[in-house]
Amino acid sequence: PYEVRIERLGVGQLDWRVGTSRGEIRGLAFGYSGGAAGHRISDLTLVAAIGAITGHATIGADAPFPVAGHLDAKGDRELAGAEAGIELGGSLAALTLDGGGSAHSGRFTGRASLAPLAAAPLREAALDASGIDLAAWNPTLPATDLRVTVRAHPADGAVAVRLRNGRDLGA
C-alpha cells in the first residue's frame, strides 16, 4: 500500500438526502494520512445548521481494526448552549463512545457500546443527566430541575429502553 497524506481537504457545502430526510453541511474540512499501518483523520471540522463537530480519529489497518479519537460538539440555533466531548475507543468489532457535556444548566454523561459491523449495532447505551430546566429550552414550559437516567440495550430484535426521573417511568 501507498502512504497518502492530504494536509487539508475542504468542501464548502454538502447537500445530503437519506430517504425523505435531507439537510446540508455548510463546511467540511479535515486532514488525512493513511497507509499500511492505518488511517488518521485530523483537524476535522463539520458545520451544520444545528452546530459544529471538531476532532480527530484513527483506525488501524488490521483486524480487529482498533479505533481511537476525540470529538467535540457545540450546538447552534435550537441547540445553542449545548456542548459535548466524546472519546472513541475499542475496535470495529466493539466500539465504545464515552462522553459528557452540558446543555444550558444541565450536565450529562454517557457511554455507548456498539458493534458497527453487526446486524444490530447497539450493544448497550447509558445516559445520566441532571439539572435539566425545560424552560431554558422553551420559555412556555415550566421551570424544572430534572435528573434523568436512560438505559438501552437490544432485546428480541428491537431496542429496550428504561427511562428514570427519580422513579421508574417504564420500559
Backbone as numpy.savetxt, mean C-alpha at the origin, in Angstrom:
# Nx Ny Nz CAx CAy CAz Cx Cy Cz
22.75 -12.58 -18.81 21.93 -11.38 -18.81 22.79 -10.12 -18.81
22.25 -9.10 -19.41 22.93 -7.82 -19.47 22.58 -6.99 -18.24
23.53 -6.20 -17.80 23.28 -5.23 -16.74 22.68 -3.99 -17.39
21.59 -3.50 -16.83 20.90 -2.33 -17.38 20.79 -1.29 -16.28
21.01 -0.04 -16.63 20.84 1.05 -15.67 20.17 2.22 -16.38
19.05 2.64 -15.84 18.34 3.82 -16.34 18.34 4.81 -15.19
19.05 5.89 -15.37 19.19 6.89 -14.29 17.84 7.47 -13.89
17.03 7.87 -14.86 15.73 8.46 -14.56 14.82 8.30 -15.76
13.63 7.75 -15.52 12.62 7.60 -16.55 11.37 8.29 -16.05
10.73 9.10 -16.87 9.54 9.81 -16.44 8.44 9.79 -17.48
7.21 9.76 -17.00 6.02 9.82 -17.84 5.16 10.94 -17.27
4.83 11.94 -18.08 4.07 13.10 -17.61 2.65 12.75 -17.21
1.95 11.94 -18.00 0.58 11.55 -17.68 0.34 10.15 -18.22
-0.26 9.32 -17.39 -0.60 7.96 -17.78 -2.07 7.75 -17.47
-2.88 7.55 -18.50 -4.31 7.26 -18.32 -4.48 5.75 -18.25
-5.25 5.28 -17.26 -5.45 3.85 -17.10 -6.94 3.52 -17.04
-7.23 2.27 -17.40 -8.61 1.78 -17.37 -8.58 0.30 -17.08
-9.36 -0.12 -16.10 -9.52 -1.53 -15.75 -11.03 -1.76 -15.62
-11.60 -2.50 -16.55 -13.06 -2.69 -16.55 -13.74 -1.34 -16.71
-14.63 -1.00 -15.77 -15.33 0.28 -15.83 -14.62 1.36 -15.02
-13.56 1.01 -14.31 -12.80 1.99 -13.53 -11.74 2.62 -14.41
-11.48 3.89 -14.16 -10.45 4.59 -14.91 -9.88 5.72 -14.07
-8.74 6.18 -14.47 -8.10 7.28 -13.76 -6.87 7.73 -14.49
-6.14 8.62 -13.84 -4.91 9.10 -14.46 -3.84 9.26 -13.39
-2.64 9.03 -13.81 -1.47 9.30 -13.00 -0.79 10.50 -13.65
-0.64 11.57 -12.88 -0.12 12.82 -13.44 1.39 12.89 -13.46
2.04 11.96 -12.86 3.50 11.96 -12.87 4.02 10.62 -12.39
4.84 10.01 -13.17 5.46 8.74 -12.83 6.92 8.86 -13.20
7.79 8.66 -12.22 9.23 8.75 -12.49 9.95 7.77 -11.58
11.05 7.21 -12.07 11.86 6.28 -11.28 13.18 6.02 -11.98
14.11 5.46 -11.22 15.34 4.94 -11.77 15.27 3.42 -11.73
16.02 2.76 -12.59 15.99 1.30 -12.64 17.41 0.78 -12.86
17.73 -0.28 -12.15 18.96 -1.01 -12.45 18.65 -2.49 -12.28
19.21 -3.31 -13.14 18.92 -4.73 -13.06 19.91 -5.55 -13.85
19.91 -6.84 -13.52 20.80 -7.77 -14.19 20.67 -9.14 -13.58
21.74 -9.91 -13.61 21.71 -11.29 -13.16 21.37 -11.44 -11.69
21.71 -10.46 -10.85 21.47 -10.57 -9.41 20.07 -10.13 -8.99
19.43 -9.27 -9.77 18.11 -8.79 -9.39 17.78 -7.47 -10.04
16.74 -6.83 -9.52 16.22 -5.60 -10.09 15.95 -4.60 -8.97
16.19 -3.32 -9.24 15.96 -2.27 -8.25 15.26 -1.09 -8.91
14.17 -0.67 -8.30 13.49 0.57 -8.66 13.91 1.59 -7.60
14.46 2.72 -8.02 14.90 3.74 -7.08 14.20 5.06 -7.37
14.13 5.89 -6.36 13.56 7.24 -6.50 12.20 7.23 -7.20
11.34 6.28 -6.83 10.00 6.19 -7.40 9.16 7.38 -6.96
8.47 7.99 -7.89 7.48 9.02 -7.61 6.28 8.73 -8.49
5.11 8.62 -7.86 3.87 8.38 -8.58 2.86 9.37 -8.01
2.34 10.27 -8.84 1.42 11.31 -8.39 0.08 11.10 -9.07
-0.98 11.00 -8.25 -2.35 10.87 -8.75 -3.21 11.92 -8.05
-4.47 12.02 -8.43 -5.35 13.04 -7.86 -5.51 12.89 -6.35
-5.47 11.68 -5.82 -5.69 11.49 -4.39 -4.41 11.53 -3.56
-3.24 11.65 -4.22 -2.01 11.75 -3.46 -0.81 11.26 -4.23
0.29 11.07 -3.49 1.55 10.68 -4.12 2.20 9.54 -3.34
2.92 8.70 -4.06 3.70 7.61 -3.48 5.14 7.81 -3.90
6.06 7.66 -2.96 7.49 7.73 -3.25 8.14 6.51 -2.61
9.30 6.11 -3.12 10.01 5.01 -2.48 10.97 4.29 -3.38
11.30 3.08 -2.94 12.23 2.23 -3.67 11.90 0.76 -3.36
12.33 -0.15 -4.23 12.09 -1.58 -4.02 13.11 -2.39 -4.80
13.39 -3.58 -4.28 14.27 -4.52 -4.98 13.59 -5.88 -5.03
13.95 -6.65 -6.05 13.51 -8.04 -6.14 14.68 -8.85 -6.67
14.96 -9.97 -6.00 16.04 -10.83 -6.43 15.69 -11.57 -7.71
16.70 -11.99 -8.45 16.48 -12.64 -9.74 16.27 -14.14 -9.61
16.55 -14.72 -8.44 16.42 -16.17 -8.27 15.36 -16.51 -7.23
14.71 -17.67 -7.43 13.70 -18.13 -6.48 14.31 -18.23 -5.09
13.59 -17.80 -4.09 12.16 -17.44 -4.07 11.89 -15.97 -4.39
12.81 -15.28 -5.05 12.66 -13.90 -5.47 12.45 -12.97 -4.27
13.50 -12.78 -3.47 13.37 -11.92 -2.29 13.01 -10.48 -2.66
12.18 -9.89 -1.81 11.67 -8.54 -2.03 12.02 -7.68 -0.82
12.42 -6.44 -1.06 12.66 -5.48 0.02 12.34 -4.09 -0.52
11.92 -3.21 0.36 11.68 -1.84 -0.09 10.95 -1.03 0.94
10.74 0.21 0.59 10.00 1.14 1.45 9.21 2.08 0.56
7.95 2.32 0.93 7.09 3.26 0.21 6.51 4.26 1.20
6.42 5.52 0.81 5.75 6.55 1.59 4.59 7.06 0.75
3.45 7.29 1.42 2.28 7.82 0.74 1.82 9.08 1.46
1.40 10.07 0.69 0.89 11.32 1.24 -0.38 11.67 0.48
-1.50 11.80 1.21 -2.78 12.06 0.57 -2.96 13.48 0.10
-3.86 13.64 -0.86 -4.24 14.93 -1.40 -5.75 14.90 -1.62
-6.35 16.06 -1.86 -7.79 16.19 -2.04 -8.55 15.52 -0.92
-9.41 14.53 -1.24 -10.20 13.90 -0.17 -9.35 13.11 0.82
-8.12 12.83 0.51 -7.22 12.15 1.44 -6.18 13.10 2.05
-6.37 14.42 1.87 -5.44 15.38 2.45 -5.35 15.16 3.95
-4.16 15.24 4.48 -3.95 15.01 5.91 -3.59 13.58 6.25
-3.56 12.71 5.26 -3.20 11.30 5.49 -1.78 11.04 5.01
-1.01 10.33 5.83 0.36 9.94 5.48 0.60 8.53 5.97
1.41 7.77 5.23 1.72 6.40 5.63 3.09 6.01 5.12
3.71 5.08 5.83 4.96 4.47 5.40 4.80 2.96 5.43
5.32 2.28 4.43 5.16 0.82 4.31 6.51 0.19 4.02
6.86 -0.83 4.79 8.06 -1.63 4.53 7.65 -2.90 3.79
8.35 -3.22 2.71 8.13 -4.43 1.94 9.20 -5.45 2.32
8.82 -6.70 2.48 9.80 -7.73 2.81 9.33 -9.09 2.37
10.17 -10.09 2.58 9.82 -11.45 2.23 10.23 -11.78 0.81
9.31 -12.46 0.11 9.58 -12.90 -1.26 8.27 -12.93 -2.04
8.35 -13.29 -3.31 7.11 -13.41 -4.09 6.25 -14.57 -3.60
6.85 -15.51 -2.89 6.07 -16.61 -2.32 5.35 -16.18 -1.05
5.96 -15.28 -0.27 5.38 -14.83 1.00 5.81 -13.38 1.23
5.06 -12.46 0.68 5.36 -11.03 0.76 4.73 -10.45 2.02
5.47 -9.60 2.73 4.92 -8.91 3.90 4.93 -7.41 3.67
3.90 -6.77 4.16 3.78 -5.32 4.14 3.54 -4.89 5.59
4.41 -4.07 6.14 4.27 -3.55 7.50 4.30 -2.05 7.43
3.37 -1.40 8.10 3.38 0.05 8.02 2.55 0.72 9.08
2.52 2.01 8.95 1.74 2.82 9.86 1.68 4.23 9.35
0.87 5.03 10.02 0.77 6.41 9.60 -0.29 7.15 10.38
-0.73 8.24 9.79 -1.73 9.07 10.43 -2.68 9.63 9.39
-3.87 9.96 9.86 -4.89 10.59 9.03 -5.64 11.55 9.94
-5.40 12.84 9.75 -5.91 13.87 10.66 -5.46 13.52 12.07
-6.37 13.36 13.02 -5.97 13.06 14.40 -5.76 11.57 14.64
-6.14 10.74 13.69 -6.04 9.29 13.85 -4.66 8.76 13.53
-4.32 7.67 14.19 -3.07 6.96 13.96 -3.41 5.51 13.63
-2.59 4.88 12.77 -2.86 3.49 12.43 -1.57 2.73 12.18
-1.65 1.42 12.41 -0.59 0.49 12.04 -1.25 -0.67 11.32
-0.51 -1.30 10.45 -1.06 -2.41 9.71 0.00 -3.39 9.28
-0.45 -4.59 9.01 0.43 -5.65 8.52 -0.40 -6.54 7.59
0.21 -6.92 6.48 -0.44 -7.85 5.56 0.58 -8.89 5.13
0.11 -10.10 4.96 0.91 -11.19 4.44 0.23 -11.65 3.16
0.98 -11.65 2.07 0.42 -11.97 0.76 1.22 -13.08 0.08
0.55 -13.80 -0.78 1.19 -14.77 -1.67 0.85 -14.30 -3.09
1.62 -13.32 -3.62 1.25 -12.66 -4.88 0.99 -13.57 -6.06
1.64 -14.73 -6.11 1.48 -15.61 -7.26 0.43 -16.70 -7.04
-0.20 -16.72 -5.87 -1.22 -17.73 -5.56 -2.58 -17.32 -6.13
-3.47 -18.28 -6.27 -4.82 -18.00 -6.77 -5.55 -17.05 -5.82
-5.34 -17.20 -4.52 -5.91 -16.30 -3.51 -4.73 -15.62 -2.81
-4.35 -14.42 -3.24 -3.10 -13.82 -2.76 -3.11 -13.36 -1.30
-4.26 -13.09 -0.69 -4.29 -12.65 0.70 -4.12 -13.82 1.65
-3.10 -13.76 2.50 -2.91 -14.76 3.54 -3.51 -14.27 4.85
-3.24 -13.03 5.22 -3.86 -12.40 6.38 -3.55 -10.91 6.35
-4.41 -10.14 7.02 -4.20 -8.70 7.12 -4.73 -8.22 8.46
-4.07 -7.21 9.01 -4.49 -6.63 10.29 -4.31 -5.12 10.22
-5.26 -4.39 10.79 -5.19 -2.94 10.87 -5.68 -2.54 12.25
-4.91 -1.70 12.93 -5.29 -1.14 14.22 -5.23 0.36 14.10
-6.33 1.04 14.41 -6.40 2.49 14.29 -7.03 3.08 15.55
-6.58 4.26 15.91 -7.14 4.94 17.08 -7.19 6.44 16.82
-8.03 7.12 17.62 -8.16 8.57 17.48 -8.87 9.01 16.22
-9.73 8.18 15.68 -10.42 8.51 14.43 -11.58 9.45 14.72
-11.53 10.64 14.11 -12.59 11.63 14.26 -13.29 11.78 12.91
-14.52 11.27 12.82 -15.25 11.33 11.56 -15.49 12.76 11.10
-15.66 13.70 12.04 -15.89 15.10 11.68 -14.68 15.72 10.98
-13.49 15.18 11.22 -12.30 15.69 10.54 -12.36 15.39 9.05
-13.06 14.33 8.68 -13.18 13.95 7.27 -14.40 14.59 6.61
-15.46 14.77 7.40 -16.69 15.34 6.86 -17.39 16.08 8.00
-17.46 17.41 7.93 -18.02 18.18 9.04 -19.50 17.91 9.32
-20.20 17.22 8.42 -21.60 16.89 8.70 -21.72 15.65 9.60
-20.60 14.96 9.82 -20.60 13.79 10.69 -20.25 14.20 12.12
-20.66 13.39 13.09 -20.36 13.74 14.49 -18.88 13.61 14.81
-18.44 14.39 15.81 -17.07 14.26 16.32 -16.97 12.91 17.04
-15.91 12.18 16.78 -15.73 10.86 17.38 -14.28 10.69 17.82
-14.05 9.67 18.60 -12.70 9.26 18.99 -12.70 7.73 18.92
-12.76 7.20 17.70 -12.93 5.77 17.48 -11.60 5.03 17.58
-11.68 3.81 18.08 -10.57 2.86 18.05 -11.11 1.65 17.28
-10.45 1.30 16.17 -10.96 0.26 15.29 -9.87 -0.79 15.07
-10.29 -2.04 15.09 -9.41 -3.17 14.79 -10.05 -3.96 13.67
-9.28 -4.25 12.62 -9.76 -5.03 11.49 -8.81 -6.20 11.29
-9.36 -7.39 11.15 -8.59 -8.60 10.85 -9.24 -9.28 9.65
-8.43 -9.74 8.72 -8.95 -10.42 7.53 -8.08 -11.61 7.20
-8.71 -12.67 6.70 -8.00 -13.86 6.25 -8.90 -14.63 5.27
-8.29 -15.48 4.44 -9.11 -16.25 3.50 -9.96 -17.28 4.25
-11.16 -17.50 3.73 -12.07 -18.48 4.33 -13.05 -18.98 3.28
-12.99 -20.26 2.97 -13.94 -20.89 2.05 -14.07 -20.15 0.72
-12.95 -19.79 0.10 -12.97 -19.16 -1.21 -13.31 -17.68 -1.18
-13.46 -17.08 0.01 -13.75 -15.65 0.13 -12.78 -15.06 1.16
-13.07 -13.88 1.61 -12.26 -13.24 2.65 -13.14 -13.00 3.86
-12.71 -13.50 5.00 -13.42 -13.26 6.25 -12.82 -12.03 6.92
-13.68 -11.12 7.37 -13.24 -9.89 8.00 -13.91 -9.76 9.36
-13.12 -9.39 10.36 -13.65 -9.10 11.69 -13.32 -7.65 12.00
-14.34 -6.89 12.36 -14.20 -5.47 12.66 -14.60 -5.25 14.11
-13.76 -4.52 14.86 -14.05 -4.24 16.27 -13.88 -2.75 16.53
-14.78 -2.20 17.33 -14.66 -0.85 17.85 -15.01 -0.93 19.33
-14.08 -1.43 20.12 -14.34 -1.62 21.54 -15.17 -2.85 21.81
-16.05 -3.22 20.88 -16.85 -4.44 20.99 -16.90 -5.08 19.60
-17.24 -6.33 19.55 -17.27 -7.05 18.27 -18.42 -6.53 17.42
-18.10 -6.13 16.19 -19.12 -5.61 15.27 -19.50 -6.64 14.20
-18.97 -7.85 14.28 -19.38 -8.88 13.34 -18.26 -9.41 12.49
-18.57 -10.47 11.77 -17.57 -11.11 10.92 -18.07 -11.14 9.50
